[in-house]
Amino acid sequence: MMNFGTGTVSGKGGNLMEWSVNNTFKSLKDMEPKSVMDMSIIPSIDPIDIGLGSSEKGSVVPTPKPRKKTMTSVYLKFFETAPDGKSRRCKFCGQSYSIATATGNLGRHLSNRHAGYDKTGDGVTNPTPQPITVVVKKPQSQAKPPQVDLDHLNWLLIKWLILAAFPPSSLEEKWLANSFKFLNPSVQVWPGDKFHAVLREVFRSMREDVRAILEQVSSKLSITLDFWSSYEQIFYMSVTCQWIDENWSFQKVLLDICHIPSPCGGSEIYQTLVKVLKLYDIDNRVLSCTHDNSPDSVHACHTLKGDIDSQKVGPFCYVPCAARTLNSIINDGLRTTKPVISKIREVVLEMNASAQMSDEFMEFATAFQEGSWKFPLDASARWSGSYQMLDIVRKAGKSLETVTRKYEETLGSRMLLNPAEKNAVNITHTFLEPFYKTTNNICTNKVPTIGLVVFFMDHISETIAACRDSRHSPDWLKAVAEEMATKARKYNDQVCNIFTYMTAILDPRIKVELIPESLNSENHLEEARSHFIRNYSVNHFPSITTGFGPPDLEDGGTVSFAEEIARKKRRVSMSSSATDELTQYLSEPPAPIPTDVLEWWKVNSTRYPRLSVMARDFLAVQATSVAPEELFCSKGDEVYKQRFAVPHNSAQALLCIKSWTQGGVKLKYKSTEIDYERLMELAASAAADNNNAVGFEKKLK
């Protein structure tokens, strides 16, 4: 148990706080040391009643005339008699005791549960003589637990709220406060409005740090957009920024969680997005925006491109989300078997909940040589869970059927699959296996670049076409494949442009050799050369054209004839050198697919000093608007639940602060960092010392 001292942050509005060198909070209004109440769970003096004929235990102070103790006691003023006259209730907490309960027990209740009750200042008027109370003094532990600021607890609760994405109102439940008071009656949890105020200030402080981080980025930035609605039917947009730093490490940071006002269309999305970019002063440094494929976000990105193009600050392109496209294609492939998958999922959920059923399934799987299975099985409604349902029927069908039959009374006979359903599951499983391998690779790849994802999407298109054109495919699967092909073609049409081409060839695993035919063209290659020479051969390396300062201007302010000739020669030399970098890079065979792209460029950047600058910009362009594992795997359920449940008044602060702290940004209040490691050290030290003190007292009893 932890002992706390009184807090040093107080006041109606929450006085300004600072985190001092010794890691304690102090009020900026009042820097004088505060008194700390030394509380102990076991009181030093415990009143007990000694009756006639009782044996003495411990050091007893004898009375001249032992007599029966009357029911009149100083403790009774803290209890009220119930209307039935049979019990007394504590005025502090409402705890009831029988009317016959000894006052010593009432005193122990007050000492243990309401320490400091005797310092209320209320006098006791009682004309009757007070009985003589015999007391036993218990020895105190010599080691006192360290005094810990009560507001430390509230800052730990702030951390809990952030990581769990719980609203501050969660702390207003009275039984949570009662739980803390059980450990120490002096604990005061901040009210909800103070938690809100602190969270808002932490959000503002950390946002300034994010601004400072982005100011130091020398490369172009790419952004991604994601959208969702909360339980309050509030429409939100998250804006995330990505880049590759000088050490060739991929970086990303959440910029904001924005409420999109009604009617939540493309115009509102565009206006909100522009505000975020201007707030961070990056509106002229964005290279691309990856959206969620919705018409409204496409409209917003198209309008933003018009703005950026008109300012001539550099190229800008918007990219459809490959993960959402692939997820939509997969859902088409699952449509026919979804009712069967639902039946399998119900059985699997029962097995996950029953240790007996899961053990028996694993025993049957061993007996039937149907592999080993780890419980709980993924039964989520996302792609990973749906494929797991297909997988268990395909690979452990006998074991699943045996368990289902054994528990038929519980599960119901309808859970057994008929031959037609089993056949449909087997066909669908075989058809979608390449999709499962693709999503696994995208989810586990360190940097799923545009080039790699386009390479996989091309393979998916080929798989769909082969199924659609095969005479062995059943008609229902051919119809499904046709719909899947339509969505795949739409995605390919959107990404077939010079921007995607340049991004793809800068992936050393892809280059020109592995780019889909629809994207590969001689015109694109020439445009890529022109863009490279125009934007990366001179602008990033101005010092290498000459070792001298700027040329002197003649009287008319024009460049001399000789200097004009020299400039042309330098430009030709520079263009040739830059072209040679690109030509040399593309002439080499692609790196193996498992290659770490960023590590490859880190090693080879000295060979391609100009091209590597372009690679840093373009390889940060995202193929997906959301982390693939959040879309395809059960992890996405956690993200969805948190976003859905957070109320509007704390959504922005909670979700942003959580993302920032997980990304390594230090949690700050105003300009002061909150050292949570030190807080936990203090808490652990207090708990250890208190346990030692309690143990010492027990030995002395």
BAZA-318465 format. One line per 4 residues: their letters; for each residue x, y, z of C-alpha. Coordinates in steps of 0.2 Angstrom, whole numbers, padded with zeros to 4 digits, m for minus. Example, Ala and Ser with C-alpha at 12.3 -4.5 7.8 and 13.67 -1.06 7.14 Angstrom:
2
AS = 0062:m0022:0039; 0068:m0005:0036
END
This chain:
701
MMNF = 0000:0000:0000; 0006:0017:m0004; 0006:0032:0008; 0002:0049:0000
GTGT = 0006:0066:0007; m0006:0081:0004; m0005:0088:m0014; 0003:0104:m0019
VSGK = m0007:0108:m0034; m0024:0115:m0029; m0036:0129:m0032; m0052:0131:m0041
GGNL = m0045:0134:m0058; m0030:0123:m0056; m0015:0134:m0051; m0001:0134:m0064
MEWS = 0011:0120:m0060; 0029:0116:m0064; 0040:0100:m0063; 0055:0105:m0053
VNNT = 0072:0097:m0052; 0066:0086:m0038; 0051:0080:m0048; 0038:0087:m0037
FKSL = 0024:0099:m0042; 0023:0116:m0035; 0011:0130:m0036; 0018:0146:m0045
KDME = 0007:0156:m0033; 0014:0149:m0018; 0031:0141:m0018; 0032:0139:0001
PKSV = 0034:0122:0008; 0017:0113:0012; 0014:0103:0028; 0012:0085:0024
MDMS = 0001:0074:0035; 0009:0058:0040; m0005:0046:0038; m0004:0028:0044
IIPS = m0016:0014:0040; m0014:0007:0058; m0016:0020:0071; m0003:0023:0085
IDPI = m0015:0022:0099; m0030:0011:0099; m0044:0013:0112; m0050:m0004:0120
DIGL = m0062:m0008:0133; m0056:m0018:0149; m0070:m0026:0158; m0070:m0033:0176
GSSE = m0060:m0049:0177; m0051:m0047:0161; m0033:m0051:0159; m0021:m0038:0155
KGSV = m0012:m0039:0138; 0003:m0027:0134; 0006:m0012:0144; m0011:m0008:0153
VPTP = m0013:0008:0163; m0024:0001:0178; m0039:0012:0185; m0042:0013:0203
KPRK = m0060:0007:0201; m0064:m0003:0185; m0082:m0001:0181; m0093:m0005:0166
KTMT = m0091:0007:0152; m0106:0017:0148; m0113:0020:0130; m0108:0038:0131
SVYL = m0093:0041:0120; m0084:0055:0110; m0085:0043:0095; m0104:0044:0095
KFFE = m0105:0061:0088; m0098:0054:0072; m0113:0041:0071; m0131:0044:0069
TAPD = m0145:0032:0076; m0155:0024:0062; m0174:0027:0063; m0177:0009:0068
GKSR = m0166:0012:0083; m0157:m0004:0080; m0141:0002:0071; m0129:0017:0070
RCKF = m0123:0024:0053; m0106:0033:0051; m0109:0051:0046; m0094:0050:0034
CGQS = m0097:0035:0024; m0114:0027:0029; m0106:0011:0036; m0119:0003:0048
YSIA = m0116:m0005:0065; m0127:m0014:0077; m0133:m0002:0092; m0124:m0015:0103
TATG = m0107:m0012:0095; m0094:m0007:0107; m0088:0011:0105; m0070:0004:0103
NLGR = m0075:m0004:0087; m0083:0013:0082; m0066:0021:0086; m0056:0009:0076
HLSN = m0068:0012:0061; m0065:0031:0062; m0046:0029:0064; m0044:0017:0050
RHAG = m0057:0024:0037; m0057:0042:0042; m0040:0047:0049; m0040:0065:0055
YDKT = m0058:0064:0060; m0054:0072:0077; m0047:0087:0068; m0063:0093:0062
GDGV = m0064:0107:0075; m0081:0102:0081; m0083:0103:0100; m0092:0090:0110
TNPT = m0104:0095:0123; m0108:0082:0135; m0114:0086:0153; m0111:0068:0159
PQPI = m0094:0063:0166; m0083:0054:0153; m0078:0036:0157; m0060:0033:0159
TVVV = m0054:0024:0144; m0039:0012:0145; m0027:0012:0130; m0013:0001:0124
KKPQ = 0001:0010:0115; 0008:0000:0101; 0026:0003:0096; 0028:0012:0079
SQAK = 0039:0008:0065; 0055:0018:0065; 0055:0019:0046; 0043:0031:0039
PPQV = 0037:0029:0021; 0043:0043:0010; 0030:0057:0007; 0023:0057:m0010
DLDH = 0014:0072:m0018; m0005:0067:m0020; m0005:0076:m0037; 0007:0062:m0043
LNWL = m0008:0050:m0042; m0018:0062:m0054; m0004:0063:m0066; m0003:0044:m0067
LIKW = m0022:0044:m0070; m0018:0056:m0084; m0006:0044:m0092; m0019:0030:m0090
LILA = m0033:0040:m0098; m0022:0044:m0113; m0015:0026:m0116; m0033:0018:m0113
AFPP = m0041:0033:m0123; m0054:0034:m0109; m0064:0051:m0107; m0060:0061:m0091
SSLE = m0078:0057:m0085; m0072:0039:m0082; m0064:0046:m0066; m0080:0054:m0059
EKWL = m0087:0037:m0054; m0088:0038:m0035; m0083:0020:m0032; m0066:0023:m0041
ANSF = m0063:0038:m0029; m0068:0026:m0015; m0056:0013:m0020; m0042:0026:m0019
KFLN = m0048:0032:m0002; m0047:0014:0004; m0028:0015:0002; m0028:0033:0009
PSVQ = m0042:0044:0014; m0033:0060:0010; m0033:0056:m0009; m0042:0068:m0019
VWPG = m0045:0064:m0037; m0046:0079:m0048; m0064:0084:m0055; m0068:0080:m0073
DKFH = m0066:0099:m0078; m0049:0100:m0071; m0043:0084:m0081; m0051:0092:m0096
AVLR = m0041:0108:m0093; m0025:0099:m0090; m0027:0088:m0106; m0030:0103:m0116
EVFR = m0014:0111:m0110; m0004:0096:m0113; m0011:0095:m0130; m0006:0113:m0134
SMRE = 0012:0110:m0127; 0015:0094:m0136; 0008:0101:m0152; 0022:0115:m0152
DVRA = 0035:0101:m0150; 0028:0093:m0166; 0029:0109:m0175; 0047:0111:m0170
ILEQ = 0050:0093:m0176; 0043:0097:m0193; 0053:0113:m0195; 0069:0103:m0194
VSSK = 0064:0091:m0208; 0074:0095:m0224; 0065:0083:m0236; 0047:0084:m0244
LSIT = 0033:0078:m0233; 0018:0066:m0237; 0002:0065:m0228; m0012:0052:m0226
LDFW = m0030:0055:m0222; m0042:0043:m0213; m0060:0045:m0208; m0073:0038:m0196
SSYE = m0088:0043:m0186; m0090:0042:m0167; m0105:0036:m0156; m0111:0054:m0156
QIFY = m0112:0053:m0175; m0097:0066:m0176; m0087:0064:m0192; m0068:0065:m0189
MSVT = m0053:0065:m0200; m0035:0061:m0195; m0021:0069:m0204; m0004:0060:m0202
CQWI = 0013:0066:m0209; 0027:0055:m0215; 0045:0058:m0221; 0062:0049:m0221
DENW = 0075:0058:m0211; 0094:0061:m0215; 0098:0044:m0207; 0086:0035:m0219
SFQK = 0074:0031:m0205; 0055:0032:m0209; 0046:0044:m0198; 0028:0048:m0195
VLLD = 0018:0059:m0184; 0000:0062:m0182; m0004:0081:m0185; m0022:0082:m0179
ICHI = m0039:0074:m0176; m0051:0085:m0185; m0070:0087:m0183; m0077:0089:m0201
PSPC = m0092:0100:m0200; m0109:0096:m0208; m0112:0092:m0222; m0095:0083:m0221
GGSE = m0092:0084:m0240; m0077:0087:m0250; m0077:0106:m0248; m0077:0104:m0229
IYQT = m0063:0091:m0229; m0053:0103:m0240; m0055:0118:m0229; m0051:0108:m0213
LVKV = m0036:0100:m0221; m0029:0117:m0227; m0030:0124:m0209; m0020:0109:m0202
LKLY = m0006:0111:m0215; m0005:0130:m0212; m0005:0127:m0193; 0011:0117:m0195
DIDN = 0017:0128:m0209; 0020:0114:m0221; 0007:0119:m0234; 0021:0122:m0247
RVLS = 0031:0106:m0243; 0019:0092:m0246; 0023:0081:m0260; 0008:0069:m0259
CTHD = m0008:0065:m0250; m0015:0047:m0249; m0034:0046:m0246; m0047:0033:m0242
NSPD = m0054:0032:m0260; m0071:0041:m0255; m0077:0053:m0268; m0077:0067:m0255
SVHA = m0059:0065:m0250; m0054:0064:m0269; m0063:0080:m0272; m0054:0088:m0257
CHTL = m0037:0082:m0264; m0041:0088:m0281; m0044:0105:m0275; m0028:0105:m0264
KGDI = m0018:0100:m0280; m0025:0115:m0289; m0019:0126:m0275; m0002:0119:m0274
DSQK = 0000:0119:m0293; m0005:0137:m0295; 0008:0142:m0282; 0022:0132:m0292
VGPF = 0030:0126:m0276; 0033:0109:m0283; 0024:0093:m0289; 0009:0086:m0279
CYVP = m0001:0071:m0282; m0015:0061:m0273; m0014:0043:m0271; m0029:0030:m0268
CAAR = m0027:0018:m0253; m0021:0001:m0259; m0026:m0007:m0243; m0044:m0001:m0244
TLNS = m0045:m0006:m0262; m0038:m0023:m0258; m0050:m0025:m0243; m0065:m0021:m0254
IIND = m0059:m0034:m0267; m0057:m0047:m0254; m0075:m0044:m0247; m0082:m0047:m0265
GLRT = m0072:m0063:m0265; m0080:m0068:m0248; m0098:m0063:m0252; m0104:m0080:m0257
TKPV = m0096:m0090:m0242; m0100:m0076:m0229; m0115:m0086:m0222; m0104:m0102:m0220
ISKI = m0090:m0092:m0212; m0103:m0085:m0199; m0108:m0102:m0194; m0089:m0108:m0192
REVV = m0086:m0092:m0182; m0099:m0096:m0169; m0092:m0113:m0166; m0074:m0106:m0165
LEMN = m0080:m0093:m0153; m0088:m0107:m0142; m0071:m0116:m0143; m0062:m0100:m0138
ASAQ = m0073:m0098:m0123; m0072:m0116:m0117; m0055:m0124:m0112; m0063:m0141:m0113
MSDE = m0069:m0139:m0131; m0052:m0131:m0136; m0042:m0145:m0128; m0053:m0158:m0136
FMEF = m0051:m0150:m0153; m0032:m0150:m0152; m0032:m0168:m0146; m0043:m0173:m0162
ATAF = m0031:m0162:m0173; m0017:m0172:m0167; m0026:m0189:m0169; m0031:m0184:m0187
QEGS = m0014:m0177:m0191; m0022:m0160:m0195; m0009:m0149:m0188; m0007:m0139:m0172
WKFP = m0018:m0125:m0167; m0015:m0111:m0155; m0030:m0104:m0145; m0039:m0092:m0145
LDAS = m0041:m0093:m0163; m0043:m0077:m0173; m0062:m0075:m0174; m0063:m0057:m0179
ARWS = m0074:m0051:m0193; m0059:m0043:m0202; m0050:m0052:m0216; m0037:m0061:m0205
GSYQ = m0052:m0069:m0195; m0062:m0073:m0210; m0047:m0082:m0218; m0044:m0091:m0202
MLDI = m0062:m0098:m0203; m0059:m0104:m0220; m0042:m0111:m0215; m0049:m0122:m0201
VRKA = m0062:m0130:m0212; m0049:m0133:m0225; m0035:m0140:m0214; m0044:m0147:m0199
GKSL = m0061:m0151:m0205; m0063:m0168:m0197; m0058:m0161:m0180; m0070:m0146:m0181
ETVT = m0084:m0158:m0187; m0080:m0170:m0172; m0081:m0157:m0159; m0097:m0149:m0167
RKYE = m0106:m0166:m0166; m0100:m0170:m0149; m0107:m0153:m0143; m0122:m0153:m0155
ETLG = m0134:m0150:m0140; m0125:m0134:m0136; m0121:m0128:m0153; m0136:m0134:m0163
SRML = m0136:m0146:m0178; m0137:m0131:m0190; m0118:m0128:m0186; m0113:m0144:m0195
LNPA = m0108:m0140:m0213; m0116:m0149:m0228; m0105:m0156:m0243; m0110:m0141:m0253
EKNA = m0104:m0128:m0240; m0088:m0138:m0237; m0085:m0138:m0256; m0088:m0119:m0257
VNIT = m0076:m0116:m0243; m0062:m0126:m0251; m0064:m0117:m0268; m0064:m0100:m0259
HTFL = m0049:m0104:m0248; m0039:m0109:m0263; m0044:m0094:m0273; m0040:m0082:m0259
EPFY = m0024:m0089:m0253; m0013:m0077:m0264; m0023:m0063:m0256; m0019:m0069:m0239
KTTN = m0001:m0070:m0243; m0001:m0053:m0250; m0010:m0044:m0235; 0003:m0053:m0224
NICT = 0017:m0046:m0234; 0010:m0029:m0234; 0007:m0029:m0215; 0024:m0035:m0210
NKVP = 0034:m0025:m0222; 0044:m0012:m0214; 0041:0001:m0228; 0027:m0005:m0240
TIGL = 0032:0007:m0254; 0021:0012:m0269; 0032:0002:m0280; 0030:m0014:m0269
VVFF = 0012:m0012:m0267; 0009:m0009:m0286; 0019:m0024:m0289; 0007:m0035:m0278
MDHI = m0008:m0027:m0284; m0003:m0032:m0302; m0001:m0050:m0296; m0019:m0049:m0288
SETI = m0026:m0043:m0305; m0018:m0057:m0314; m0025:m0070:m0301; m0042:m0063:m0303
AACR = m0041:m0063:m0322; m0035:m0081:m0322; m0050:m0087:m0311; m0062:m0077:m0322
DSRH = m0056:m0085:m0338; m0053:m0103:m0332; m0066:m0115:m0338; m0063:m0125:m0321
SPDW = m0070:m0111:m0311; m0089:m0112:m0305; m0100:m0099:m0312; m0103:m0091:m0295
LKAV = m0084:m0089:m0293; m0083:m0082:m0311; m0096:m0069:m0307; m0087:m0064:m0291
AEEM = m0071:m0062:m0300; m0078:m0051:m0313; m0084:m0039:m0299; m0067:m0040:m0291
ATKA = m0058:m0036:m0308; m0068:m0020:m0310; m0062:m0013:m0294; m0044:m0019:m0298
RKYN = m0045:m0010:m0315; m0051:0006:m0306; m0037:0006:m0294; m0024:0003:m0308
DQVC = m0031:0017:m0319; m0029:0029:m0304; m0011:0025:m0301; m0005:0024:m0319
NIFT = 0003:0041:m0319; 0021:0048:m0320; 0021:0052:m0301; 0018:0034:m0297
YMTA = 0030:0029:m0310; 0044:0039:m0302; 0040:0033:m0285; 0041:0015:m0290
ILDP = 0057:0015:m0300; 0066:0023:m0285; 0062:0007:m0275; 0078:m0003:m0279
RIKV = 0068:m0019:m0278; 0056:m0014:m0292; 0065:m0002:m0304; 0059:m0003:m0322
ELIP = 0059:m0022:m0323; 0045:m0026:m0310; 0034:m0011:m0314; 0017:m0017:m0322
ESLN = 0015:m0015:m0340; 0001:m0003:m0339; 0012:0009:m0329; 0029:0006:m0339
SENH = 0032:0017:m0354; 0046:0026:m0363; 0037:0043:m0360; 0036:0040:m0342
LEEA = 0055:0037:m0341; 0059:0052:m0351; 0048:0063:m0339; 0056:0055:m0324
RSHF = 0073:0060:m0331; 0067:0078:m0334; 0060:0079:m0317; 0076:0073:m0309
IRNY = 0087:0085:m0319; 0075:0100:m0316; 0073:0098:m0297; 0087:0088:m0290
SVNH = 0103:0090:m0301; 0106:0108:m0297; 0094:0115:m0284; 0100:0103:m0271
FPSI = 0119:0105:m0275; 0122:0123:m0281; 0140:0123:m0274; 0147:0110:m0286
TTGF = 0144:0120:m0302; 0159:0131:m0297; 0171:0135:m0283; 0169:0153:m0285
GPPD = 0157:0166:m0280; 0143:0173:m0291; 0149:0181:m0307; 0151:0200:m0307
LEDG = 0138:0209:m0317; 0143:0222:m0331; 0137:0240:m0330; 0120:0236:m0338
GTVS = 0117:0222:m0325; 0118:0209:m0338; 0129:0193:m0338; 0144:0194:m0349
FAEE = 0145:0185:m0365; 0159:0174:m0358; 0150:0170:m0342; 0134:0165:m0352
IARK = 0144:0153:m0362; 0152:0146:m0346; 0135:0144:m0338; 0129:0134:m0353
KRRV = 0144:0122:m0352; 0141:0120:m0333; 0123:0116:m0336; 0127:0103:m0349
SMSS = 0140:0095:m0338; 0128:0095:m0324; 0114:0087:m0334; 0125:0074:m0341
SATD = 0131:0070:m0323; 0114:0069:m0316; 0108:0058:m0330; 0122:0047:m0328
ELTQ = 0117:0044:m0310; 0099:0039:m0315; 0106:0028:m0330; 0118:0019:m0319
YLSE = 0105:0016:m0305; 0092:0009:m0318; 0106:m0001:m0327; 0109:m0012:m0312
PPAP = 0098:m0027:m0308; 0084:m0025:m0295; 0088:m0029:m0277; 0080:m0045:m0269
IPTD = 0062:m0042:m0263; 0067:m0045:m0244; 0080:m0030:m0246; 0077:m0016:m0233
VLEW = 0074:m0002:m0245; 0080:0012:m0233; 0096:0003:m0228; 0100:0000:m0246
WKVN = 0099:0019:m0250; 0108:0023:m0234; 0123:0012:m0240; 0122:0018:m0258
STRY = 0118:0037:m0256; 0136:0041:m0258; 0136:0033:m0275; 0120:0042:m0280
PRLS = 0121:0059:m0270; 0108:0068:m0281; 0096:0053:m0284; 0096:0049:m0266
VMAR = 0089:0066:m0262; 0074:0062:m0274; 0072:0045:m0266; 0071:0052:m0249
DFLA = 0056:0063:m0255; 0047:0050:m0265; 0049:0034:m0255; 0040:0043:m0241
VQAT = 0024:0043:m0252; 0012:0031:m0244; 0003:0017:m0253; m0011:0016:m0240
SVAP = m0020:0029:m0230; m0021:0018:m0214; m0009:0006:m0207; m0013:m0011:m0216
EELF = m0013:m0021:m0200; m0027:m0010:m0193; m0038:m0014:m0209; m0034:m0032:m0211
CSKG = m0031:m0039:m0193; m0040:m0039:m0177; m0029:m0025:m0170; m0041:m0014:m0180
DEVY = m0055:m0018:m0168; m0046:m0010:m0154; m0043:0006:m0164; m0061:0006:m0170
KQRF = m0068:0004:m0152; m0057:0018:m0145; m0061:0030:m0159; m0080:0026:m0158
AVPH = m0081:0028:m0139; m0072:0044:m0136; m0083:0059:m0133; m0081:0075:m0144
NSAQ = m0075:0086:m0130; m0059:0075:m0127; m0057:0066:m0144; m0044:0078:m0151
ALLC = m0033:0079:m0136; m0034:0061:m0130; m0031:0053:m0147; m0017:0065:m0152
IKSW = m0008:0064:m0136; m0009:0045:m0136; m0001:0045:m0154; 0012:0057:m0150
TQGG = 0018:0049:m0134; 0018:0032:m0143; 0029:0040:m0156; 0042:0046:m0144
VKLK = 0036:0064:m0141; 0038:0068:m0122; 0022:0072:m0112; 0023:0090:m0107
YKST = 0012:0102:m0096; 0016:0120:m0103; 0035:0119:m0106; 0039:0106:m0093
EIDY = 0041:0088:m0096; 0032:0075:m0085; 0045:0062:m0079; 0034:0047:m0078
ERLM = 0049:0035:m0075; 0053:0046:m0059; 0035:0045:m0054; 0034:0027:m0054
ELAA = 0051:0026:m0045; 0043:0036:m0031; 0028:0026:m0031; 0038:0009:m0030
SAAA = 0049:0016:m0016; 0034:0022:m0006; 0025:0005:m0008; 0041:m0005:m0003
DNNN = 0045:0006:0012; 0026:0005:0018; 0026:m0014:0016; 0042:m0015:0027
AVGF = 0034:m0004:0040; 0019:m0014:0041; 0029:m0030:0042; 0039:m0023:0056
EKKL = 0023:m0018:0065; 0016:m0036:0063; 0032:m0043:0071; 0030:m0032:0086
K = 0012:m0037:0089
END
